[in-house]
Amino acid sequence: MARADPSPGTATDTATTDTDQWRLSYMVGDLEHYTEWTADFPTIENYYDQYRRGDYAHDVVIERRAVVEG
C-alpha cells in the first residue's frame, strides 16, 4: 500500500503546549517583521521599549500566542 507525503502547502503551524509565549510585531517601511516566539516576556518587553523609541520601526506590538482547541 502506498502513502503520499503531505505537501508543504497543507502543513499547519500549530502552537506548542507552552501557554505563555510572546513575540514582537513591528513595521519597517511597508514590511512587517516578527521576532521568534519566546516564553521570556522581559526580553520581548525590552525589545518593545527599544523599537518603540527608535526611529526606524513603527506600529510596534507585543503579541501573545493563543492555543485554540477544537
All heavy atoms as TSV, in Angstrom:
chain	resi	resn	atom	element	x	y	z
A	1	MET	N	N	0.848	-1.169	0.000
A	1	MET	CA	C	0.000	0.000	0.000
A	1	MET	C	C	0.894	1.232	0.000
A	1	MET	O	O	1.815	1.336	0.780
A	1	MET	CB	C	-0.905	-0.027	1.225
A	1	MET	CG	C	-1.893	1.094	1.211
A	1	MET	SD	S	-2.878	1.162	2.713
A	1	MET	CE	C	-4.240	0.145	2.265
A	2	ALA	N	N	0.609	2.175	-0.843
A	2	ALA	CA	C	1.425	3.388	-0.958
A	2	ALA	C	C	0.805	4.504	-0.138
A	2	ALA	O	O	-0.410	4.596	0.013
A	2	ALA	CB	C	1.509	3.808	-2.421
A	3	ARG	N	N	1.703	5.337	0.402
A	3	ARG	CA	C	1.252	6.513	1.147
A	3	ARG	C	C	1.861	7.750	0.517
A	3	ARG	O	O	3.016	7.736	0.103
A	3	ARG	CB	C	1.684	6.444	2.607
A	3	ARG	CG	C	0.915	5.435	3.410
A	3	ARG	CD	C	1.280	5.512	4.862
A	3	ARG	NE	N	2.698	5.127	4.999
A	3	ARG	CZ	C	3.439	5.393	6.058
A	3	ARG	NH1	N	2.932	6.042	7.064
A	3	ARG	NH2	N	4.686	5.009	6.116
A	4	ALA	N	N	1.124	8.802	0.477
A	4	ALA	CA	C	1.626	10.062	-0.066
A	4	ALA	C	C	2.084	10.950	1.074
A	4	ALA	O	O	1.439	11.020	2.120
A	4	ALA	CB	C	0.538	10.764	-0.870
A	5	ASP	N	N	3.226	11.595	0.887
A	5	ASP	CA	C	3.681	12.566	1.873
A	5	ASP	C	C	2.845	13.824	1.740
A	5	ASP	O	O	2.501	14.225	0.626
A	5	ASP	CB	C	5.157	12.914	1.655
A	5	ASP	CG	C	6.066	11.733	1.949
A	5	ASP	OD1	O	5.680	10.894	2.785
A	5	ASP	OD2	O	7.142	11.660	1.339
A	6	PRO	N	N	2.523	14.460	2.864
A	6	PRO	CA	C	1.736	15.701	2.773
A	6	PRO	C	C	2.543	16.787	2.071
A	6	PRO	O	O	3.750	16.880	2.240
A	6	PRO	CB	C	1.450	16.075	4.219
A	6	PRO	CG	C	2.455	15.333	5.028
A	6	PRO	CD	C	2.847	14.122	4.233
A	7	SER	N	N	1.871	17.539	1.245
A	7	SER	CA	C	2.560	18.624	0.546
A	7	SER	C	C	2.845	19.755	1.522
A	7	SER	O	O	2.131	19.930	2.515
A	7	SER	CB	C	1.708	19.134	-0.612
A	7	SER	OG	O	0.551	19.761	-0.116
A	8	PRO	N	N	3.896	20.555	1.259
A	8	PRO	CA	C	4.224	21.659	2.178
A	8	PRO	C	C	3.091	22.651	2.350
A	8	PRO	O	O	2.960	23.282	3.385
A	8	PRO	CB	C	5.432	22.324	1.522
A	8	PRO	CG	C	5.991	21.310	0.592
A	8	PRO	CD	C	4.842	20.432	0.174
A	9	GLY	N	N	2.244	22.792	1.361
A	9	GLY	CA	C	1.139	23.747	1.448
A	9	GLY	C	C	0.039	23.325	2.402
A	9	GLY	O	O	-0.756	24.134	2.834
A	10	THR	N	N	-0.004	22.020	2.744
A	10	THR	CA	C	-1.070	21.558	3.632
A	10	THR	C	C	-0.643	21.522	5.088
A	10	THR	O	O	-1.454	21.286	5.965
A	10	THR	CB	C	-1.551	20.152	3.224
A	10	THR	OG1	O	-0.446	19.258	3.308
A	10	THR	CG2	C	-2.128	20.148	1.822
A	11	ALA	N	N	0.634	21.745	5.353
A	11	ALA	CA	C	1.111	21.739	6.739
A	11	ALA	C	C	0.592	22.978	7.460
A	11	ALA	O	O	0.464	24.043	6.875
A	11	ALA	CB	C	2.634	21.704	6.774
A	12	THR	N	N	0.285	22.822	8.748
A	12	THR	CA	C	-0.184	23.956	9.539
A	12	THR	C	C	0.818	24.265	10.634
A	12	THR	O	O	1.515	23.374	11.116
A	12	THR	CB	C	-1.556	23.672	10.177
A	12	THR	OG1	O	-1.444	22.517	10.998
A	12	THR	CG2	C	-2.625	23.467	9.118
A	13	ASP	N	N	0.889	25.517	11.027
A	13	ASP	CA	C	1.768	25.945	12.108
A	13	ASP	C	C	0.958	25.912	13.392
A	13	ASP	O	O	0.126	26.782	13.627
A	13	ASP	CB	C	2.296	27.350	11.825
A	13	ASP	CG	C	3.285	27.826	12.863
A	13	ASP	OD1	O	3.852	26.976	13.567
A	13	ASP	OD2	O	3.485	29.036	12.973
A	14	THR	N	N	1.152	24.889	14.184
A	14	THR	CA	C	0.376	24.750	15.409
A	14	THR	C	C	1.157	25.292	16.593
A	14	THR	O	O	2.383	25.277	16.608
A	14	THR	CB	C	0.018	23.279	15.672
A	14	THR	OG1	O	1.222	22.518	15.734
A	14	THR	CG2	C	-0.869	22.723	14.573
A	15	ALA	N	N	0.443	25.756	17.560
A	15	ALA	CA	C	1.065	26.295	18.770
A	15	ALA	C	C	1.575	25.149	19.638
A	15	ALA	O	O	1.018	24.058	19.642
A	15	ALA	CB	C	0.056	27.129	19.551
A	16	THR	N	N	2.631	25.425	20.371
A	16	THR	CA	C	3.160	24.424	21.288
A	16	THR	C	C	2.281	24.385	22.534
A	16	THR	O	O	1.368	25.179	22.694
A	16	THR	CB	C	4.599	24.767	21.689
A	16	THR	OG1	O	4.597	26.020	22.372
A	16	THR	CG2	C	5.502	24.837	20.476
A	17	THR	N	N	2.585	23.480	23.444
A	17	THR	CA	C	1.793	23.362	24.659
A	17	THR	C	C	2.144	24.435	25.683
A	17	THR	O	O	1.480	24.553	26.707
A	17	THR	CB	C	1.985	21.975	25.296
A	17	THR	OG1	O	3.376	21.780	25.542
A	17	THR	CG2	C	1.469	20.881	24.384
A	18	ASP	N	N	3.201	25.234	25.446
A	18	ASP	CA	C	3.520	26.342	26.344
A	18	ASP	C	C	2.391	27.354	26.272
A	18	ASP	O	O	2.012	27.802	25.202
A	18	ASP	CB	C	4.838	27.014	25.940
A	18	ASP	CG	C	6.026	26.079	26.071
A	18	ASP	OD1	O	5.941	25.144	26.879
A	18	ASP	OD2	O	7.015	26.304	25.370
A	19	THR	N	N	1.841	27.724	27.426
A	19	THR	CA	C	0.670	28.595	27.423
A	19	THR	C	C	1.020	30.057	27.241
A	19	THR	O	O	0.224	30.800	26.703
A	19	THR	CB	C	-0.137	28.416	28.716
A	19	THR	OG1	O	0.718	28.680	29.828
A	19	THR	CG2	C	-0.697	27.023	28.819
A	20	ASP	N	N	2.181	30.480	27.685
A	20	ASP	CA	C	2.538	31.894	27.574
A	20	ASP	C	C	3.766	32.061	26.695
A	20	ASP	O	O	4.889	31.891	27.135
A	20	ASP	CB	C	2.822	32.487	28.954
A	20	ASP	CG	C	1.583	32.565	29.819
A	20	ASP	OD1	O	0.499	32.806	29.270
A	20	ASP	OD2	O	1.706	32.391	31.034
A	21	GLN	N	N	3.525	32.385	25.433
A	21	GLN	CA	C	4.600	32.700	24.514
A	21	GLN	C	C	4.300	34.052	23.888
A	21	GLN	O	O	3.156	34.392	23.623
A	21	GLN	CB	C	4.747	31.630	23.434
A	21	GLN	CG	C	5.311	30.341	23.958
A	21	GLN	CD	C	5.693	29.407	22.832
A	21	GLN	OE1	O	5.280	29.568	21.695
A	21	GLN	NE2	N	6.495	28.420	23.160
A	22	TRP	N	N	5.362	34.801	23.646
A	22	TRP	CA	C	5.235	36.177	23.193
A	22	TRP	C	C	6.159	36.429	22.014
A	22	TRP	O	O	7.178	35.772	21.858
A	22	TRP	CB	C	5.618	37.121	24.328
A	22	TRP	CG	C	4.927	36.813	25.604
A	22	TRP	CD1	C	5.357	35.975	26.593
A	22	TRP	CD2	C	3.666	37.303	26.038
A	22	TRP	NE1	N	4.445	35.922	27.611
A	22	TRP	CE2	C	3.395	36.730	27.300
A	22	TRP	CE3	C	2.745	38.178	25.482
A	22	TRP	CZ2	C	2.238	37.008	28.005
A	22	TRP	CZ3	C	1.599	38.457	26.196
A	22	TRP	CH2	C	1.353	37.886	27.437
A	23	ARG	N	N	5.806	37.396	21.181
A	23	ARG	CA	C	6.682	37.871	20.124
A	23	ARG	C	C	6.384	39.336	19.872
A	23	ARG	O	O	5.352	39.865	20.294
A	23	ARG	CB	C	6.537	37.060	18.844
A	23	ARG	CG	C	5.277	37.363	18.051
A	23	ARG	CD	C	5.265	36.603	16.766
A	23	ARG	NE	N	4.025	36.845	16.036
A	23	ARG	CZ	C	3.699	36.225	14.934
A	23	ARG	NH1	N	4.510	35.329	14.422
A	23	ARG	NH2	N	2.561	36.502	14.335
A	24	LEU	N	N	7.293	39.970	19.174
A	24	LEU	CA	C	7.136	41.378	18.835
A	24	LEU	C	C	6.827	41.484	17.354
A	24	LEU	O	O	7.472	40.832	16.532
A	24	LEU	CB	C	8.428	42.131	19.161
A	24	LEU	CG	C	8.322	43.642	19.198
A	24	LEU	CD1	C	7.477	44.080	20.387
A	24	LEU	CD2	C	9.693	44.261	19.285
A	25	SER	N	N	5.839	42.266	17.020
A	25	SER	CA	C	5.493	42.566	15.641
A	25	SER	C	C	5.774	44.054	15.429
A	25	SER	O	O	5.404	44.876	16.264
A	25	SER	CB	C	4.011	42.274	15.413
A	25	SER	OG	O	3.583	42.814	14.183
A	26	TYR	N	N	6.430	44.381	14.309
A	26	TYR	CA	C	6.735	45.785	14.042
A	26	TYR	C	C	6.890	46.003	12.547
A	26	TYR	O	O	7.126	45.075	11.776
A	26	TYR	CB	C	8.001	46.224	14.771
A	26	TYR	CG	C	9.232	45.408	14.446
A	26	TYR	CD1	C	10.149	45.844	13.499
A	26	TYR	CD2	C	9.475	44.205	15.089
A	26	TYR	CE1	C	11.277	45.096	13.195
A	26	TYR	CE2	C	10.594	43.453	14.796
A	26	TYR	CZ	C	11.491	43.901	13.848
A	26	TYR	OH	O	12.601	43.154	13.548
A	27	MET	N	N	6.718	47.231	12.133
A	27	MET	CA	C	6.817	47.608	10.728
A	27	MET	C	C	8.097	48.412	10.510
A	27	MET	O	O	8.442	49.271	11.310
A	27	MET	CB	C	5.621	48.466	10.308
A	27	MET	CG	C	4.274	47.801	10.435
A	27	MET	SD	S	3.971	46.534	9.223
A	27	MET	CE	C	3.817	47.513	7.741
A	28	VAL	N	N	8.782	48.108	9.416
A	28	VAL	CA	C	9.911	48.908	8.942
A	28	VAL	C	C	9.561	49.276	7.506
A	28	VAL	O	O	9.525	48.407	6.633
A	28	VAL	CB	C	11.248	48.140	9.006
A	28	VAL	CG1	C	12.370	48.986	8.433
A	28	VAL	CG2	C	11.568	47.737	10.433
A	29	GLY	N	N	9.247	50.536	7.294
A	29	GLY	CA	C	8.730	50.932	5.985
A	29	GLY	C	C	7.377	50.279	5.782
A	29	GLY	O	O	6.491	50.388	6.616
A	30	ASP	N	N	7.233	49.549	4.671
A	30	ASP	CA	C	5.983	48.849	4.377
A	30	ASP	C	C	6.049	47.363	4.695
A	30	ASP	O	O	5.125	46.621	4.383
A	30	ASP	CB	C	5.637	49.008	2.890
A	30	ASP	CG	C	5.270	50.447	2.545
A	30	ASP	OD1	O	4.831	51.176	3.452
A	30	ASP	OD2	O	5.418	50.831	1.374
A	31	LEU	N	N	7.146	46.907	5.306
A	31	LEU	CA	C	7.323	45.485	5.599
A	31	LEU	C	C	7.074	45.184	7.074
A	31	LEU	O	O	7.589	45.872	7.945
A	31	LEU	CB	C	8.732	45.026	5.226
A	31	LEU	CG	C	9.098	45.155	3.756
A	31	LEU	CD1	C	10.561	44.774	3.559
A	31	LEU	CD2	C	8.206	44.281	2.906
A	32	GLU	N	N	6.300	44.132	7.322
A	32	GLU	CA	C	6.032	43.710	8.694
A	32	GLU	C	C	7.050	42.652	9.102
A	32	GLU	O	O	7.349	41.734	8.347
A	32	GLU	CB	C	4.620	43.147	8.811
A	32	GLU	CG	C	4.191	42.910	10.233
A	32	GLU	CD	C	2.692	42.687	10.362
A	32	GLU	OE1	O	2.008	42.514	9.336
A	32	GLU	OE2	O	2.217	42.679	11.497
A	33	HIS	N	N	7.596	42.799	10.303
A	33	HIS	CA	C	8.600	41.879	10.833
A	33	HIS	C	C	8.117	41.316	12.156
A	33	HIS	O	O	7.312	41.925	12.852
A	33	HIS	CB	C	9.931	42.614	11.064
A	33	HIS	CG	C	10.523	43.171	9.824
A	33	HIS	ND1	N	11.358	42.460	9.015
A	33	HIS	CD2	C	10.390	44.397	9.243
A	33	HIS	CE1	C	11.737	43.206	7.996
A	33	HIS	NE2	N	11.153	44.382	8.111
A	34	TYR	N	N	8.667	40.138	12.503
A	34	TYR	CA	C	8.320	39.469	13.757
A	34	TYR	C	C	9.588	38.921	14.397
A	34	TYR	O	O	10.496	38.485	13.706
A	34	TYR	CB	C	7.381	38.276	13.513
A	34	TYR	CG	C	6.096	38.625	12.844
A	34	TYR	CD1	C	5.970	38.538	11.465
A	34	TYR	CD2	C	5.001	39.040	13.583
A	34	TYR	CE1	C	4.786	38.857	10.830
A	34	TYR	CE2	C	3.805	39.358	12.961
A	34	TYR	CZ	C	3.710	39.267	11.588
A	34	TYR	OH	O	2.530	39.575	10.976
A	35	THR	N	N	9.614	38.890	15.731
A	35	THR	CA	C	10.664	38.180	16.437
A	35	THR	C	C	10.209	36.728	16.583
A	35	THR	O	O	9.069	36.389	16.269
A	35	THR	CB	C	10.925	38.783	17.829
A	35	THR	OG1	O	9.731	38.697	18.613
A	35	THR	CG2	C	11.376	40.235	17.734
A	36	GLU	N	N	11.076	35.881	17.092
A	36	GLU	CA	C	10.721	34.491	17.361
A	36	GLU	C	C	9.789	34.425	18.577
A	36	GLU	O	O	9.837	35.277	19.449
A	36	GLU	CB	C	11.978	33.677	17.668
A	36	GLU	CG	C	12.912	33.531	16.493
A	36	GLU	CD	C	12.354	32.639	15.403
A	36	GLU	OE1	O	11.652	31.660	15.725
A	36	GLU	OE2	O	12.598	32.945	14.232
A	37	TRP	N	N	8.942	33.398	18.614
A	37	TRP	CA	C	8.118	33.163	19.800
A	37	TRP	C	C	9.024	32.778	20.954
A	37	TRP	O	O	9.950	31.980	20.781
A	37	TRP	CB	C	7.118	32.038	19.557
A	37	TRP	CG	C	6.010	32.391	18.628
A	37	TRP	CD1	C	5.844	31.949	17.352
A	37	TRP	CD2	C	4.904	33.258	18.888
A	37	TRP	NE1	N	4.711	32.492	16.807
A	37	TRP	CE2	C	4.103	33.288	17.726
A	37	TRP	CE3	C	4.513	34.010	19.991
A	37	TRP	CZ2	C	2.942	34.044	17.650
A	37	TRP	CZ3	C	3.350	34.768	19.904
A	37	TRP	CH2	C	2.580	34.777	18.746
A	38	THR	N	N	8.765	33.327	22.141
A	38	THR	CA	C	9.556	33.002	23.322
A	38	THR	C	C	8.696	33.107	24.571
A	38	THR	O	O	7.723	33.860	24.605
A	38	THR	CB	C	10.784	33.935	23.446
A	38	THR	OG1	O	11.540	33.568	24.594
A	38	THR	CG2	C	10.388	35.390	23.556
A	39	ALA	N	N	9.066	32.362	25.581
A	39	ALA	CA	C	8.383	32.441	26.874
A	39	ALA	C	C	9.020	33.504	27.761
A	39	ALA	O	O	8.530	33.784	28.847
A	39	ALA	CB	C	8.416	31.087	27.569
A	40	ASP	N	N	10.103	34.119	27.290
A	40	ASP	CA	C	10.847	35.121	28.055
A	40	ASP	C	C	10.248	36.509	27.821
A	40	ASP	O	O	10.720	37.274	26.990
A	40	ASP	CB	C	12.316	35.077	27.642
A	40	ASP	CG	C	13.186	35.984	28.497
A	40	ASP	OD1	O	12.720	36.428	29.562
A	40	ASP	OD2	O	14.334	36.244	28.088
A	41	PHE	N	N	9.183	36.820	28.553
A	41	PHE	CA	C	8.487	38.091	28.354
A	41	PHE	C	C	9.366	39.317	28.617
A	41	PHE	O	O	9.270	40.289	27.871
A	41	PHE	CB	C	7.218	38.161	29.208
A	41	PHE	CG	C	6.431	39.422	28.965
A	41	PHE	CD1	C	5.651	39.556	27.837
A	41	PHE	CD2	C	6.493	40.480	29.860
A	41	PHE	CE1	C	4.940	40.722	27.590
A	41	PHE	CE2	C	5.784	41.649	29.626
A	41	PHE	CZ	C	5.004	41.770	28.486
A	42	PRO	N	N	10.228	39.330	29.646
A	42	PRO	CA	C	11.060	40.518	29.861
A	42	PRO	C	C	11.930	40.889	28.647
A	42	PRO	O	O	12.131	42.070	28.367
A	42	PRO	CB	C	11.927	40.140	31.064
A	42	PRO	CG	C	11.095	39.161	31.823
A	42	PRO	CD	C	10.385	38.370	30.761
A	43	THR	N	N	12.377	39.904	27.892
A	43	THR	CA	C	13.154	40.196	26.684
A	43	THR	C	C	12.283	40.876	25.637
A	43	THR	O	O	12.691	41.874	25.032
A	43	THR	CB	C	13.755	38.902	26.111
A	43	THR	OG1	O	14.644	38.341	27.079
A	43	THR	CG2	C	14.517	39.159	24.828
A	44	ILE	N	N	11.090	40.362	25.414
A	44	ILE	CA	C	10.171	40.964	24.448
A	44	ILE	C	C	9.782	42.367	24.880
A	44	ILE	O	O	9.710	43.297	24.068
A	44	ILE	CB	C	8.924	40.073	24.259
A	44	ILE	CG1	C	9.313	38.730	23.649
A	44	ILE	CG2	C	7.862	40.765	23.423
A	44	ILE	CD1	C	9.942	38.814	22.279
A	45	GLU	N	N	9.567	42.552	26.162
A	45	GLU	CA	C	9.223	43.874	26.687
A	45	GLU	C	C	10.369	44.860	26.475
A	45	GLU	O	O	10.139	46.022	26.121
A	45	GLU	CB	C	8.890	43.753	28.170
A	45	GLU	CG	C	8.295	44.991	28.775
A	45	GLU	CD	C	7.867	44.751	30.206
A	45	GLU	OE1	O	8.522	43.973	30.922
A	45	GLU	OE2	O	6.868	45.370	30.600
A	46	ASN	N	N	11.602	44.393	26.648
A	46	ASN	CA	C	12.773	45.229	26.405
A	46	ASN	C	C	12.860	45.622	24.929
A	46	ASN	O	O	13.106	46.785	24.597
A	46	ASN	CB	C	14.042	44.495	26.848
A	46	ASN	CG	C	15.271	45.358	26.772
A	46	ASN	OD1	O	15.190	46.578	26.754
A	46	ASN	ND2	N	16.421	44.717	26.715
A	47	TYR	N	N	12.668	44.649	24.028
A	47	TYR	CA	C	12.656	44.951	22.592
A	47	TYR	C	C	11.569	45.973	22.267
A	47	TYR	O	O	11.771	46.886	21.475
A	47	TYR	CB	C	12.405	43.690	21.767
A	47	TYR	CG	C	13.561	42.745	21.662
A	47	TYR	CD1	C	13.340	41.385	21.509
A	47	TYR	CD2	C	14.878	43.186	21.703
A	47	TYR	CE1	C	14.390	40.488	21.403
A	47	TYR	CE2	C	15.930	42.299	21.600
A	47	TYR	CZ	C	15.679	40.963	21.443
A	47	TYR	OH	O	16.707	40.082	21.334
A	48	TYR	N	N	10.396	45.803	22.876
A	48	TYR	CA	C	9.288	46.721	22.637
A	48	TYR	C	C	9.697	48.158	22.965
A	48	TYR	O	O	9.486	49.073	22.167
A	48	TYR	CB	C	8.072	46.308	23.464
A	48	TYR	CG	C	6.925	47.279	23.384
A	48	TYR	CD1	C	6.076	47.284	22.291
A	48	TYR	CD2	C	6.698	48.208	24.403
A	48	TYR	CE1	C	5.028	48.181	22.200
A	48	TYR	CE2	C	5.660	49.104	24.323
A	48	TYR	CZ	C	4.818	49.089	23.226
A	48	TYR	OH	O	3.793	49.990	23.136
A	49	ASP	N	N	10.296	48.359	24.139
A	49	ASP	CA	C	10.725	49.701	24.531
A	49	ASP	C	C	11.763	50.263	23.566
A	49	ASP	O	O	11.698	51.432	23.190
A	49	ASP	CB	C	11.289	49.698	25.948
A	49	ASP	CG	C	10.204	49.558	27.005
A	49	ASP	OD1	O	9.035	49.916	26.724
A	49	ASP	OD2	O	10.520	49.083	28.116
A	50	GLN	N	N	12.718	49.434	23.161
A	50	GLN	CA	C	13.761	49.884	22.243
A	50	GLN	C	C	13.191	50.251	20.875
A	50	GLN	O	O	13.518	51.307	20.319
A	50	GLN	CB	C	14.827	48.809	22.063
A	50	GLN	CG	C	15.671	48.571	23.292
A	50	GLN	CD	C	16.667	47.452	23.061
A	50	GLN	OE1	O	17.166	47.279	21.961
A	50	GLN	NE2	N	16.938	46.679	24.104
A	51	TYR	N	N	12.356	49.396	20.320
A	51	TYR	CA	C	11.818	49.630	18.980
A	51	TYR	C	C	10.834	50.791	18.961
A	51	TYR	O	O	10.782	51.552	18.008
A	51	TYR	CB	C	11.135	48.368	18.455
A	51	TYR	CG	C	12.084	47.276	18.045
A	51	TYR	CD1	C	13.274	47.033	18.727
A	51	TYR	CD2	C	11.798	46.438	16.984
A	51	TYR	CE1	C	14.133	46.015	18.361
A	51	TYR	CE2	C	12.654	45.417	16.608
A	51	TYR	CZ	C	13.815	45.216	17.306
A	51	TYR	OH	O	14.662	44.220	16.941
A	52	ARG	N	N	10.044	50.908	20.020
A	52	ARG	CA	C	9.047	51.983	20.089
A	52	ARG	C	C	9.727	53.349	20.134
A	52	ARG	O	O	9.231	54.310	19.561
A	52	ARG	CB	C	8.178	51.780	21.330
A	52	ARG	CG	C	7.031	52.740	21.466
A	52	ARG	CD	C	6.163	52.373	22.657
A	52	ARG	NE	N	6.926	52.214	23.881
A	52	ARG	CZ	C	7.164	53.205	24.754
A	52	ARG	NH1	N	6.705	54.398	24.529
A	52	ARG	NH2	N	7.864	52.967	25.850
A	53	ARG	N	N	10.886	53.426	20.803
A	53	ARG	CA	C	11.591	54.701	20.931
A	53	ARG	C	C	12.537	54.978	19.767
A	53	ARG	O	O	13.005	56.086	19.610
A	53	ARG	CB	C	12.384	54.713	22.226
A	53	ARG	CG	C	11.489	54.650	23.438
A	53	ARG	CD	C	12.280	54.494	24.697
A	53	ARG	NE	N	11.390	54.120	25.787
A	53	ARG	CZ	C	11.538	54.517	27.017
A	53	ARG	NH1	N	12.545	55.285	27.340
A	53	ARG	NH2	N	10.694	54.143	27.943
A	54	GLY	N	N	12.815	53.953	18.975
A	54	GLY	CA	C	13.727	54.111	17.851
A	54	GLY	C	C	13.083	54.859	16.690
A	54	GLY	O	O	11.875	55.097	16.660
A	55	ASP	N	N	13.908	55.196	15.722
A	55	ASP	CA	C	13.436	55.972	14.575
A	55	ASP	C	C	13.024	55.126	13.376
A	55	ASP	O	O	12.345	55.614	12.481
A	55	ASP	CB	C	14.538	56.935	14.117
A	55	ASP	CG	C	14.841	58.001	15.150
A	55	ASP	OD1	O	13.953	58.304	15.967
A	55	ASP	OD2	O	15.978	58.517	15.143
A	56	TYR	N	N	13.429	53.861	13.317
A	56	TYR	CA	C	13.227	53.077	12.098
A	56	TYR	C	C	11.994	52.185	12.114
A	56	TYR	O	O	11.497	51.801	11.073
A	56	TYR	CB	C	14.462	52.226	11.802
A	56	TYR	CG	C	14.768	51.221	12.875
A	56	TYR	CD1	C	14.260	49.929	12.807
A	56	TYR	CD2	C	15.548	51.551	13.969
A	56	TYR	CE1	C	14.525	49.006	13.788
A	56	TYR	CE2	C	15.830	50.626	14.948
A	56	TYR	CZ	C	15.318	49.359	14.854
A	56	TYR	OH	O	15.587	48.455	15.838
A	57	ALA	N	N	11.472	51.828	13.266
A	57	ALA	CA	C	10.318	50.922	13.343
A	57	ALA	C	C	9.081	51.693	13.794
A	57	ALA	O	O	9.169	52.660	14.545
A	57	ALA	CB	C	10.601	49.777	14.303
A	58	HIS	N	N	7.926	51.240	13.331
A	58	HIS	CA	C	6.662	51.827	13.773
A	58	HIS	C	C	5.634	50.706	13.893
A	58	HIS	O	O	5.882	49.573	13.497
A	58	HIS	CB	C	6.186	52.929	12.809
A	58	HIS	CG	C	6.008	52.475	11.399
A	58	HIS	ND1	N	4.811	52.030	10.917
A	58	HIS	CD2	C	6.892	52.369	10.375
A	58	HIS	CE1	C	4.948	51.697	9.647
A	58	HIS	NE2	N	6.207	51.881	9.284
A	59	ASP	N	N	4.496	51.014	14.464
A	59	ASP	CA	C	3.439	50.027	14.720
A	59	ASP	C	C	3.984	48.821	15.492
A	59	ASP	O	O	3.768	47.665	15.120
A	59	ASP	CB	C	2.786	49.564	13.410
A	59	ASP	CG	C	2.060	50.695	12.700
A	59	ASP	OD1	O	1.703	51.680	13.366
A	59	ASP	OD2	O	1.863	50.595	11.485
A	60	VAL	N	N	4.673	49.094	16.591
A	60	VAL	CA	C	5.293	48.050	17.408
A	60	VAL	C	C	4.234	47.480	18.356
A	60	VAL	O	O	3.576	48.226	19.079
A	60	VAL	CB	C	6.486	48.625	18.208
A	60	VAL	CG1	C	7.152	47.547	19.022
A	60	VAL	CG2	C	7.481	49.303	17.272
A	61	VAL	N	N	4.071	46.140	18.334
A	61	VAL	CA	C	3.027	45.479	19.117
A	61	VAL	C	C	3.585	44.192	19.722
A	61	VAL	O	O	4.274	43.439	19.049
A	61	VAL	CB	C	1.816	45.124	18.221
A	61	VAL	CG1	C	0.746	44.372	19.001
A	61	VAL	CG2	C	1.246	46.361	17.579
A	62	ILE	N	N	3.268	43.951	20.992
A	62	ILE	CA	C	3.582	42.666	21.620
A	62	ILE	C	C	2.394	41.744	21.381
A	62	ILE	O	O	1.251	42.103	21.668
A	62	ILE	CB	C	3.834	42.826	23.128
A	62	ILE	CG1	C	5.087	43.670	23.374
A	62	ILE	CG2	C	3.975	41.450	23.792
A	62	ILE	CD1	C	5.355	43.959	24.843
A	63	GLU	N	N	2.670	40.540	20.837
A	63	GLU	CA	C	1.616	39.568	20.558
A	63	GLU	C	C	1.778	38.357	21.470
A	63	GLU	O	O	2.889	37.937	21.767
A	63	GLU	CB	C	1.683	39.108	19.104
A	63	GLU	CG	C	1.450	40.223	18.123
A	63	GLU	CD	C	1.537	39.760	16.685
A	63	GLU	OE1	O	2.004	38.629	16.440
A	63	GLU	OE2	O	1.139	40.531	15.809
A	64	ARG	N	N	0.654	37.801	21.883
A	64	ARG	CA	C	0.651	36.586	22.706
A	64	ARG	C	C	0.120	35.434	21.875
A	64	ARG	O	O	-0.895	35.577	21.179
A	64	ARG	CB	C	-0.230	36.774	23.931
A	64	ARG	CG	C	-0.244	35.576	24.828
A	64	ARG	CD	C	-1.053	35.847	26.060
A	64	ARG	NE	N	-0.996	34.687	26.940
A	64	ARG	CZ	C	-1.874	34.423	27.854
A	64	ARG	NH1	N	-2.884	35.261	28.062
A	64	ARG	NH2	N	-1.753	33.358	28.616
A	65	ARG	N	N	0.803	34.294	21.945
A	65	ARG	CA	C	0.372	33.112	21.185
A	65	ARG	C	C	-0.797	32.469	21.913
A	65	ARG	O	O	-0.743	32.207	23.107
A	65	ARG	CB	C	1.520	32.127	21.063
A	65	ARG	CG	C	1.138	30.861	20.331
A	65	ARG	CD	C	2.308	29.957	20.192
A	65	ARG	NE	N	2.865	30.110	18.863
A	65	ARG	CZ	C	3.882	29.408	18.398
A	65	ARG	NH1	N	4.503	28.548	19.170
A	65	ARG	NH2	N	4.320	29.587	17.174
A	66	ALA	N	N	-1.847	32.200	21.175
A	66	ALA	CA	C	-3.042	31.571	21.742
A	66	ALA	C	C	-3.128	30.125	21.273
A	66	ALA	O	O	-2.805	29.814	20.137
A	66	ALA	CB	C	-4.289	32.329	21.314
A	67	VAL	N	N	-3.573	29.257	22.151
A	67	VAL	CA	C	-3.795	27.859	21.804
A	67	VAL	C	C	-5.284	27.676	21.570
A	67	VAL	O	O	-6.089	27.943	22.451
A	67	VAL	CB	C	-3.298	26.926	22.933
A	67	VAL	CG1	C	-3.617	25.489	22.613
A	67	VAL	CG2	C	-1.803	27.124	23.171
A	68	VAL	N	N	-5.629	27.234	20.366
A	68	VAL	CA	C	-7.035	27.030	20.017
A	68	VAL	C	C	-7.285	25.528	19.966
A	68	VAL	O	O	-6.614	24.806	19.236
A	68	VAL	CB	C	-7.360	27.666	18.641
A	68	VAL	CG1	C	-8.804	27.407	18.275
A	68	VAL	CG2	C	-7.045	29.152	18.685
A	69	GLU	N	N	-8.220	25.099	20.779
A	69	GLU	CA	C	-8.564	23.682	20.806
A	69	GLU	C	C	-9.932	23.491	20.183
A	69	GLU	O	O	-10.856	24.238	20.458
A	69	GLU	CB	C	-8.553	23.166	22.245
A	69	GLU	CG	C	-7.178	23.260	22.897
A	69	GLU	CD	C	-7.184	22.771	24.322
A	69	GLU	OE1	O	-8.183	22.161	24.740
A	69	GLU	OE2	O	-6.179	23.011	25.004
A	70	GLY	N	N	-10.030	22.503	19.320
A	70	GLY	CA	C	-11.295	22.328	18.602
A	70	GLY	C	C	-12.023	21.122	18.911
A	70	GLY	O	O	-11.923	20.100	19.213
